[in-house]
Amino acid sequence: MPQASLLRQITDFANRANPYPVYEELRRTPVLHEEEGGPYIISSYYDIEALLHDPRISSDAANLAAAGDDELSQAENTGLPPSFLRLDPPEHDRLRRIANSAFGPPHRPRRIENMRGELGGIVTELIDGFGDARQIDLVDQFAYPFPVTVICRLLGVPREDEPRFRAWVDPLVASLDPGTRQNADADFQKSAREARMQLGMYLAGLVEQRTKEPRDDLLSDLASSRGPDGAMTMMEVLSTAVLLLIAGHETTVNLITNGMLTLLRHPDILRRLREDPGLSVKIVEELLRYEPPVQLVPQRTCIADIEVRGVTIPKGARIWLVLAAGNRDPERFKDPERFDPERGDIQHLGFGSGIHSCFGAPLARLETQVALSELARRLENPRLVEDPPPYRQNAVLRGPRHLNISFDGVR
């Protein structure tokens, strides 16, 4: 049987537990184009970084649909406008500035840092909830509920409504995966559209409440913003809120889970973290390089001819940027296959780069630092039950679906 193309190997679930040999093969052809009408795949660090800053690379959903990726536009066709993640300047910049005025500096410089105590309280409550158990599924009992609780509180979603989000978010996240979309049937597309619609309708009710009775939460700020960029429309507020709910927790679930899996595979570093919680800052940065939750960015289109390493990528072509391959590029990082929190130069691509760099990066960093340091401190002799664990289907947002851990007790 002939070997599958590298494009197919990237999305093949058989490679999900360890995609890095495929990425190593990819880097031998830094600009890969295997199929007529298919994407150009970029896998080297310096090329990815340059393209993420190149204004000739479009994130606009309309350009992606024109390039032939109709499935994604159909999945998002729910009446809500694209989020700023799927727009180009100047409209992207306007919406992102408004959103950032409610989220962080310079307008809310300590909004995230001031949540540190609350984050610690949520983590303590979740670990206490393990009770007398000697084995847990870290995903279901910790890594998923923690960031969901955090982003819901940040936005102002009532706690009793938090469990409803998983039924809405799972099909939306699945629709981002190119492999899933290629094999999707009509029912899958319908479920993704309905989930986004239901989530939007739910949030519309909350935004209406916050417009009348503002509170100290992100939804109130988005609904009432009247800065130099003007105000968001109701539909723009809803689209931004949907983006924050999905992006605000899904990547963090994977970062925490990938992080604990990596630490359990490196018990010496786990022991050091237990003794020195401050090491969590370096550990999280190295995790974002070594096991990034976002493996690739498949939603980019050329709006002009671009030459990369002597290859002309034509106007209208789709581009996939394989961030995880760039993060282990030996041209950029010494001994890239080694997990080393003491790396001195760690300008990774874990949160992307350029105008679309991860909006929630400060929150994701803080959540993961708090989560990993407390798990290391409180779990006695933690160890993996199964290695490799079962993974999610998604090739874009990669992480274990379950991570069963046994331990001797909870401190």
N, C-alpha and C positions, 0 to 999 in steps of 0.2 A: 504494500500500500504506500503510495507516495506521501511524503511529509506535507502536512498542511502548511499553507503560506504563513509567514510571520504575522500578517494581519489577523489571520484566524487564530493563531496561537495566543495572541494577546487576549482575545476575548474567550478563548477556550477555558471552560471551568476546570478542566484537568490540570491547568497550570496555576490555579488561583493560590494554592498553598505556598508555591514558590515560583513566582514569575521571573525571578532575576536571571536565570540562565537564558530565557527568551530575550530579556532586555540586553544582556551581554551580546547575544547574536545580533540584535537590532543595531547596536552601536558600530558594528563592522560596516554597515551601510547607513551613514548618518542621515541621509535623505532617501527614504525607501518609498517606492511607488510600485505596487505589485499588480494593481488591477485598473483597467481602463475605467475612468470615472470614479475610482476609489480615492481615498485620502492619501496625502503625502505625510509620511510618519517621520517625525524629528525626534532624535533620541540622545543627542549630545548636549551636555550642560550649557556650553557657551552659545550654541545655536538656539536652544530653547529660551535662554535668558534674553537674547537679542530680539527674538520674535515676539516675546511677551511685551516688549517695549516698542514694537514697530507699529506705527499708525496704519500701515498697509494691511495689517491683519485685523479683520473685523470679527466682532462678537455678536453682531446684529442677527437676530433670528430670521429676518427677512432675507438676508444674504445667504444664510445657511440653507434655507428652503430653496432658494434659487440655485444653489449648488447641488441640490438633489437629495438633501436629507429631509424628506417630507415627514417621516415618522415623528420626529421630535416636534415639529410645528403642529402636527395633528394632536399629539398628546397634550400640548399646551393650549389648544384652541378651546378655551372655556369662557371667553368673554373678558377675562382680565388682560390688561396690557402686559407686555414683557417686563420683567424686573430689570433693574439697571444692570444686572449681570449680563443680560442679553441685549444690551444697547451699546452704541458707540458714542463718543463725544459729538456734539456738546451735551446731548440730552442725558447721557450716562453721568457726566460730571455734575450736572445740576441736581439730579436725584440723589447721587451718592453724597454730595455735600449736605443736602438737607437731612438725609438719614444720619450722617456722621455727626451733625450738630446735636442730635439726640443721644448718640451712642458714646461719644468720646471727645478727646481734645479737638479744638481748643475750648469748645463750649461746655462740655461735661468732662473735664480732665481726669476726674477721679471716680467716675461712675463705676467702672469695672473694679478698680482697686478697692473701693469701699465695699464691694461685695465679698471680699476675702473671708470675713467672719461668717457671713451667711453661707458661703460655700463650705466652709469647714463644718458648720452645723449640719448641713444636708448630708455630707459625707459621714459624719459621726452617726447620724440617725440610720443611714443605710447599713453601715458596718455593724452597729448594734443589732440591727434587724436580722443578722445571720444567726443570732441566738446561740444555741448549743450545737448547731450544725457543724459537721466536719468536712463537708463538701458543698460547694456552691457552683452555680453557673454565673460567672462574673458578668456576662453580658446582660442576662435577664434580671439579675438581682442587684446590679450596681452600675455597670457602664452605660446602660440605656436609661434607667430612671434618673440618674444624676443630672446629665445635661438637659434632659427634657424638663425636669423640674426647674432648672436654672433659667432656661430661655423663656419658659412660661411665666415665671415670676418677673423676669426683666421686662417682658412685653406687657404684663398685667393680666394674664389669663388666670381665671380662678382655679385653685388647686383641684377642685372636684371635677374639672373638665379635662385635666391633663391626660387621663387614660384614653380619651377619645382620639388623641392625635396619632397614635400608632397606626390605627386602621386607615387614617388618611395619608400619613407620610410614607408608609411602606410602598404602595404602588407608585407614588410620585418619584421616590428615589429610584425605584426599579426602571422607570421610564427614561432616566438619564444614561443608562448603560447601553452602549451601541449593540452589544451582543444580545441583550434581552430584547431590544427593539427589533432587531433583524428577525427574530424568531417569534415575535409577538403575534397573537391572534386578535380578532376584533374585540373579544371580551376584555383582553388586557388593556387595549387602547381605551375602551369605554370606562374601565375601572379607574384608570389614571385621570381621565377627564372628570369623572364624577367626584373623585377624591379631591381634586383641586377646586372644583366648584363648591363642594360642601365645606371645605376648609375656608374658602373665600367668603361664603355666606355667613358662616359662624363668626369670622373676624369682622364682617361688616356690622353685625350687631354690637360687637364690643367697641368698635370705632365710633359708632353712633352714640353709645353710652358715654365714651370718653370725651366726645365733642361737647356734650351737654354738661358732664361732670368730670373735668380733668382730674387725674391723680398723678402721683409721682411714678410714672412708668413710661416705657418707650412708646406704646401706642398713643398715649395722651400727647407726648411730645411731637410725634409724627403728624397727628391730626391737627395740632394747634400751631405748628411751625409757621412763622411769618418773617423769615429772615430776608437777606438781600436776594436770594434766589426765588423768593415767592413761596407759595404753599403748594404742597402736593394735592392733587385731586383725590377724591375718595378712592377711585380705582387705583391710583398710584400708591396710596397708603396700603391698600389691601395687597397689591402685588408685592410691595416691599415687605410687608408683614409675613406673607407666605414664604418668601425667600429666606427671611431671618429664622423662621421656625424650622425650615428644612435644613438650611446650611448651619444654623445655630446649634444643632444637636447631632446631626448624622455624622459629620466629620469627627466630632469630639468623641462619640461612642467608639469609633474605630481607633482613634488615637490612644484613648485610654486602654482599650483591649489589646491593640498591637503593642502598647507599652508594657503592660503586665506580662504578656507572652514573652517579649524580648527579655525582660528582667528575670523571668523564671528560667530562661535559657542561659542567662548570665548571672548565676547566683552570687558571684563575688561582687558585682555591681549592685545587686539587690541588697546585699549585706551592708555595703557602704552607704546606700541611701537610708537604710534603717538607722544607721549611726549618725548620719548627717543629712537631715531633711533639706538643707540648702542645696544639696547636689541635684535636686529635682530640676532646677533651672537648666543646667547643662544637659541632663538626661533628656529632657523634653526636646531641646534643640537638636540633639543627635538623633532622637527618634524621628523627628520630622524629616531628617535626611535619610535615615536608614530604613524606616518602615512608614512612609508617609500615608496618611489615610486617603488622600486623593492621588491616584496613580497616574492618571493622564487627563488631558483636557482635549476632548474630541470636537468641541464646538467652536471652531475658528474657520474663517474663510479669507482667501486673498482677494483684496479689492484692486490689486495691481500686480503685474509680474514681479516676482521676487527671486533673486538669485541667492541660493544657500549652498556653499561649498561647490560651486561650479554647476549646480543643477538649477535650472529655471523652473520655478513653480508658477504656473500660469494664473492670470487673473481668473477668479471664479472657482479655483480649486479649493477643496477642503484640506485642512491641516489638522493632524493629531500631534499634540505635544506631550511626549511621554515623560512626565516630571520624574517619576521614580527611576527611570533609566538614567536621566541626567544627574540625579542625586548620587548615583554610584559610578559616575564617569571617572575613570582613572586619569583622564586629562585634567580633571579639576580637583579631585580628592585623592590624597595619598592613602593607599591601602583601603579602598572604598568598601570592601566587603566586611570590614571589621567594625563592630559596634564600639565606639570609643567616645564617651562623654567628655574626655579631656581634649578633644580636638581644638586647636587654637583658632582655626579659620573655618567657619561653618556657615557660610552664606548659602544655605540650602534653598531648594525650590518647593519645600513642603507646603507653603502658603501661596505659591505662585509668585508673581512679580509684576511690576508695571501697574497700570491703572486698575486692573482687575484683581490685584492682590487681595488676599482674604480679608474681608471686611471685619470679621469677628475674631481675627487672630489673637488680640490681647485677651479676650475672654477664654478662648480655647486653650491658650498657654496656661493661664492661671488655673482653670479647672483641672487640667491634666497634672500640673505640679501638685496641687492639693490632693488629688485623688491618689496618685502613685505614692507620694510620701506617706500618706495615712495608711494605705494598704500595706506598705512595707513595714511600717511601725507596729501595726496591730495584729497582722496575721502571723501566727507562730508556725514556722517551718512550712511555708506554702510550697506546693509542688503541682506540676501538671498531671492531670489524669490521662490525657490523650494528646499526643504530639505527632503530626500536626492536628490541630482541632478542625472541625468542620467550618468551611468558609461560606460567606454570602456569595450569591451568584454574581453580584455586581463587579465588573472589572474596573470601573472608574473609582468608586468608593469602596476600597478593599479592606476587609477586616473579617475576623472570625464571626460566624453566626452564633456559636456557643463557645465558651471557654470554661471548661470544668476544672476547678481547682480544689484540691484537698489540703487540709492543714490540721495542726494539732490542737488549735484553740484560737480564741480571740483575746488579745490583751485588753 
